[in-house]
Amino acid sequence: MLHEDLALMLEQHRTIGAESSRVEVKSGVGKAVLETLSAFSNHSGGTLIFGVSETDGFTVLPDFDPKAARDSLTTFCERLTPPVRPDISIVPFESAHVLVAEVPEMVPEDKPCYVTERGLYKGSYTRTGDSERRLTPYEVDRIVENQGQPSWDREPVAEASVEDLDETTLTHYAERQRAAREKTFADGLPTALRRLQVLRNDAPTLGALLTMGDFPQQFFPRLVVNFALYPGTSKGDVTEGFRLLDSARITGPIPEMVEQGVRLVEKNMRTAGLIEGVYRKDVPDYPPVALREALVNALMHRDYSPTALGTPVQIDMFVDRLQISNPGGLFGGVTPENLGQPGVTTSRNQLLSTLLEDLRFSGGGTVAENRGTGIAVMRSATADALMPPPEFTNTSTHFTVTFHKRKVAAEETHETAYDQVSRLLREKASWSTTELLEATGLSRTAVQKSLNKLIKEGAAEVTEPLRSPRQRYRRTK
């Protein structure tokens, strides 16, 4: 490491008064360095600086012996599996010498790096903030699983039978497969379904049940999509007295959950009017095609290991953004840096991905293309809608896509739920709640809140006594 780089690092730490996620400062080399070496190797790499006292304001220790420290550090590096190979250098600094070790992140196939004497599950660490944290057994399992090909989607669901698959969906799937590969069906339909991994041991596989099942949640109640509409910019707003504006538990096979999820978001988002010349172009807060791709990816690439079967996919809608999160981080050689690049594609759930490629939405179109184009579609759709590109956050336990709302420009107008309801009341003598729901596409909560506000302002009134099933609303002025 260069003297200038070291000076900049220590100056930043002296200014902040604390370490960072990528830099650890120690007065000497002790056993605690084992955890730091493991954490840096499993996270994103980092720099260890020895011979500096954090408690004394990151001052250099004049009596520090860098050569002895280097020998000790080299010994400690051998006490990890795989052994750590940092770039070690002794750097003259402020009338003394410090020892600097730059620890690279290990390649996925070598992770997790763990303290040998403590074992895989008790000796694997990661970096959180400026400290080390032991990886949970779930995190360790996912890292190890990343070195091979998971097969959870090919496991038979013993409690289920072929009768638990939707007959129409299964028939259409079999017809398409027969047309594409007639030899597969030479020995009859049951044999063909086993060859196609729809059945295994005469029971539906997990992949088949999730894509073609009548009601997969009969066997896996938490393999759902949870939707929540928040009143502010964080989940904490709910705990501070505000209620969720809308929420839903979306069930069914994957194609149905995707369609329902997109409809829920569309119902709760606004449409902007973008003026282009003399024409007005309606642009939604979030492009449906991008939402569909993100939700398909979340359900197709999520973790289906036994320990994750209780964790749903989550859609969280805030006033400024929408997030879709699934259990299980990126798989294989895919990283946040190369995500969506040509030729960079892999699948955690190969059978599930194949089945979704051959299934269609109720309105037409295949559920998944499986051409590695999903990320590109999201980026293109958000660009066309004048939105920021989607943001991707990856950890060993979760993957999240964040769509940020478009900044409202001077030539752009947003029509809120209140505005829509108010406008419609001016266009017709009276409206029922059901009619307003159909006309606006808003949630019942949003429509009712808008009506209540208009009534409170004296701008609207009811036409029937309260709680009347024939209740309608009309403008007063």
Secondary structure, DSSP 8 states (H G I E B T S, - for coil): --HHHHHHHHHHHHHHTS--SSEEEESS--TTHHHHHHHHHHTT-EEEEESEETTTTSEE-TT--HHHHHHHHHHHHTTEES----EEEEEEETTEEEEEEEE----GGG---EEGGG-TTTSBEEEETTEEEE--HHHHHHHHHTTS---GGGSB-TT--GGGB-HHHHHHHHHHHHHH-GGGGTT-HHHHHHHTTSEETTEEBHHHHHHHBS-GGGT-TT-SEEEEE-SSSSTHHHHTT---SEEEEE-SSHHHHHHHHHHHHHHH--EEEEEETTEEEEEESS-HHHHHHHHHHHHHHS--SGGGTT--EEEEE-SSEEEEEEES---TT--TTTTT-TT----S-HHHHHHHHT-B-TTSSBS---SS-HHHHHHHHHHHTT----EEEE-SSEEEEEEE-----TTEEE--HHHHHHHHHHHSS-B-HHHHHHHH---HHHHHHHHHHHHHTTSEEESS-TT-TT--EEE--
